[in-house]
Amino acid sequence: MAARHVIFVGRVQGVGFRYTAHRIAHRHQLAGFVRNLPDGTVEMLAQGLAQDIDDCIQDIKEYFGDYLRETRIQEIPTDPKYKDFRIAF
């Protein structure tokens, strides 16, 4: 198991980003959350198999291509409290 904290920077709010990221994360069988942050970025915490997390992030980047300016990814410890993937508010 692996976990990553991801910040997506760009035009990522108001474009269906969270809902699409949720769908993609669910397809990759990940746990965690995605949410908008007050500074206009989107935060995602993803847990699962490392390759599934990488594939999920890549799918999101491909889907939102021109909307993204930067993707910051940080390895973090896994947290057993995350059992599924949710949209946080």
Helices and strands as residue ranges (DSSP letters): E 2-10, H 17-27, E 31-36, E 42-48, H 50-64, G 65-67, E 68-75, E 85-87
